[in-house]
Amino acid sequence: MTQWQKSYDTFLATIQRTGELWSLSCEEGWVICDSAEFEDTEVMPFWSSKEEAQRHCVDQWAEYQAERISLTDFVELWLPNLAEDDILVGPDWNDELEGLEVEPGDIAESLMEA
């Protein structure tokens, strides 16, 4: 199992246990990044803890803040909208913004299986 897969599994377990996850927003909207894997694809990062999300509010994201998203809203609203917009999910990316880029539908399936 790769380091990224372990991080992903921990992300899923944590958000299921806490019922929440975090992303970054400011007045202009939410953080969305270019994919490191796929050309012309965007990724929205999410973190399983407020502290991890907040650590990324530096440099070009200094004006952003960690925003709580309930797991219910994530599954019922966010994932379908991200899928419709062809935006991948970046679960628990590290400080270098490295990690898996996952299809929203795959996350929904993983959450339903657990």
Number of C-alpha atoms within 10 A of each C-alpha: 5 7 9 17 12 11 17 22 13 15 20 19 15 16 18 16 10 12 15 19 25 26 26 24 18 14 7 8 9 16 16 17 15 14 17 15 10 10 8 8 14 21 23 20 23 24 24 25 19 18 11 18 25 19 13 21 16 11 8 8 14 12 13 22 21 23 16 18 15 14 19 12 12 19 18 12 11 15 21 15 14 19 14 10 11 14 22 24 25 25 28 27 23 16 11 7 13 13 19 21 22 16 17 22 16 12 17 15 11 11 15 9 7 8
